[in-house]
Amino acid sequence: MTTETASQRSRSRTPPLSTQARRSIALIAGLLGLAALYSGGQLLVAGIAHFQARAFIEHWEQQTNPPSEQAWQVAEQAINRAINVYPGANGEYLETQGYIQLWRAYGTNLNDPSAEPYRQAAAQAMRQATQARPTWPSAWAGLAYSKLTLLAFDDEFTHALQQAQHFGPWRIGINSRIAEIGLTAFSALNAEQRAIVLTSVQRTADFSPKERKKLFELAAQSNSLTFLCNTLNSQEPPCAKTAPARPQPLL
C-alpha cells in the first residue's frame, strides 16, 4: 500500500463537518475578526487623540505664556478621549492628563485657591499613572512634581521621589526633574527628602556642562544658589558671590 493510499484512507475515516458546524465556525471567525477590528480601531483612535494632546503640551513648553482657555479645553478633550477609548488603564495617557491639568494652573501662585482643583486633578492623574505603570520613573516624578505644586511635602511626596530615583537612577530626565523639585522647595524639605534631592542634583551636574548650567540658572531663580553651591562644593563664579552657610533644616 502506498503512502498516498494510506493518507486517503486516513482522511476517509474523519467524519465530515456538517453544514451547521461549518456555519458556526464561520460565524465565530467573523465575530473574532470584528472584535479584532474594533479593538484595533480603539487603539488607533486613542493613539491619535493622545498625539494631539501631546502636541499641545510641546507647543506650550515653547511659549512663555499660559495656554489659552480654548487651547486647554481642546487638549483636555483630546486626552480624555484617549483615556476613555483605550481598552484599559494607560499610564502614559494618565501622565499626559496630569500635565495638562498642571498647565491649566500655569502662571498662578502656588497658594491661589482657584488653581487648586487643577493641581489636585493633576496629582490624582499622576497617582493613577503610577498604579498603571508602577515601575515607570516618569510617572513617579510627575506625582512628586504635582505634590510640589500643592505644597504637600508629605509621605506620598517622599515615596514618589524615592520611586522615581529608584526606577530611573541614571536617567537625566528623571534626575533633572528631581533636582528641579528639590531646588524649588529646598527650604521646605526634611532631611530624608533633601538626601534624595542631593543625589539627583549631583548626578545632573555631572551629566554635562549644559545640565550643570541649567541647575545654576534654576537655583538663581529659586533663591537656592547657596544650597546648590554647597551641595556641589563648587567655586564657580556664581558660587563665589554666595554666603558660605548652608540653609538650616526644618524642625
N, C-alpha and C positions, 0 to 999 in steps of 0.2 A: 504494500500500500504506500502510495507516495505521500509526501508531506502535504501537498496541496489537497489531496483527498481527505486526509485526516483533519485538516483545518476546516474543510467544508462540512464534514460530519459534526465537528465540534460546534460550529455555528448553527447547524440544523437542530441541535439539542436545546439551544437557547430559545425560550418562548418569546415570540414577537410581542412588542408593546401594543396594547390596544389603542384605538383611535383616541379614546378618552384620556388615557395616560399621556399620550403624545401632546394632546392639547393642554393638559395640566402642566407638563414640563415647559411648554412654550409660554404659558401664562406666567409661571414663576420666573422664567428667564426674562420675560418682558418687564415684569414688576421690578426685578432686581436691576435691570438696565435703567428703568425710570428713576429708581431710588438713587442710583449712582449719578445720573444726570442731574437730579435735583440737588444732591449733596455737592457735586462739583459746581453747580450754579451758585449755591450759597457761598462757597469758598471764594468764588470769583467776585461776587457782589461785595462780600466783606473785605476782600483784599483791595478792591478799587476804592471803597469808602475809606479804609484806613490810609491808603496812599494819599487821598485828598486831604484828610485831617493832618497827616504829617507834613504835607506841603505848606499848609497854613503855618504850622509851628516853625518850619525852616524859614519861611518868609518873615515871621515876627522876630526871629532871632537876629535877622539882618537889620532890623529897624531899631530906632531909639525911642519910639513911642508905643504905648499900649495899643492892642488891636482895636479896631472899630467894633461897635456893637454888632453890626451886620456880619462882619467877617467872623467874629467869635461865634455867633449863632450858627452860621453855616458850618464852621468847623465842629461845633458841638453836635450838630445834627449828623454830620458825617461819621464821627466816631461812635455815636450812639447806634447808628445804623449798622456799622461794622460789628459792634458787640452783640447786638440783637440778632443779626443774621447768622453769625458764626455759630456752628453747632458745638457749643461747649464754652468753657471759660478760656479766654485767650489772654495770657499775661501781658503780651506786648501791646495789645489793644487797650487793656485796662491801664497800663502805664501811660500810654498816649492820652487817654482820657484824663488821667491825673494832671498831666502837664497842661492840657487845655484849660482845665479848671484853674490852675495856678496863673495862667496867662490872663484870665479874666480879672484877677486881682493885681495884676502887674502895675507898679507905679503907685500903689496905695500904701499908706503907713501900715506897719505890722499890727498896730493896735486899732486900726479902723474897723469898727463893727460891721460896716456894710460889706466888707470883703471877707469876713469870717466864714459865711456859708460856702463860698467857693473854695476856700482853703480847707474847710472841713471835708467838702466833697472830694478834693484832691487827695487828702490823706486816706479817705475811705477807698478810693480807686487804687491808690498805691498799695494799700493793705490787701486788697483783693488780688492785686498783681503778684504780691509775694506769696499768696496762697496758691495761685495758679502755677507759679514758677518759683518754688522756694529756694532753688539753688542759683537763681539769676541775680547777680550782684547789682545790676542797674535798677531793678525793682526795689531792692532794699535801700539803695542810695536815694532813690526817689521818695521813698517813705520818710527817710531821715530829713530830706530837704523840705518836704511838706510839713513835717513836725516843726522844723525851724521857723517856717512862716507863721505857725501858730504859737510860737514861743513856748512850745511844750517840750521841755528837756527832761522827759520822764524816762521810765524804764523801757518803754517801747522805742523811744528815740535812741537810747543806748544800744538796745538789741539790734536795731536797724543798722547803726554804724558798724557794730561788730560783724553782722552777717555780710554786709557789703564788702568789708575788708577781708573777711574770711574767704568768700567765694570769688573775689577779684583782687587778690593781693598784689598783683603786678600789672594790673590794667590801669593805664594812665588816666582814662576817663573816670574810673572809679576813685582812684586816689586823689585826682584833682577836685572831684566833687566833694569828697570828704574834707579835703583841705579847705575848700571854699566855705563849707558849712562851719568848720572849726574857726577859721579866721573871722568870719562874720559874727560868731556868737561866743568867742573865746572867753569873755568875761563872765558869761552865764554858765559855763560848763563846769562839771565837777572833775575830780582828779581822774576818774576812770574814763570819762569821755575825752578829756584832754590827752590822755595817753594814746588813745586810738587816733586822734587827730594828729598828734606829733609824728606818729609813724607814717601816715599818709603825706603829711607836709614834707618830710624828709625824702620820701620816695618820689614825690612830684618834683621837688627841687633837683634831685639827682638825675631825673629823666632826660632833661635837655635844658640848655640855656633859655630857650623860649618859654618853657614851662616855669622855670625859676623866675624869669622876669614878670610873668603874669602873676605869680604869687606875691611879689613885692608890690605890684600895682594894686592888687586886691587888698593887701594889708594896709597900704596907704589910704585907700578909700574907706576901709572899715575901722580905722584907728587901732590897728593891731600890729603896727610895724615893729614895736619893741618886742612883742611876743614872738614874731617871726624871726627877728634878728637873733634873739636869744636861743630860739629853737635850733636855728641853723648855725649858731655860733659864728655868725658872719661879720666881716669887717668891710663889707662892700659900702660904697658911698651912701646909700640910703640909711644904712645902719649907723654910720658914724655920727649922724645927727640926732640919734635917739638916745633916750636915757637908758642906763645900763640895768636898771632894776626890772625884775620880772613882775608881771601882774600877780597879785595875791590871790590864792584860791578862795572860792566861796566857802563860807562856813556852813 
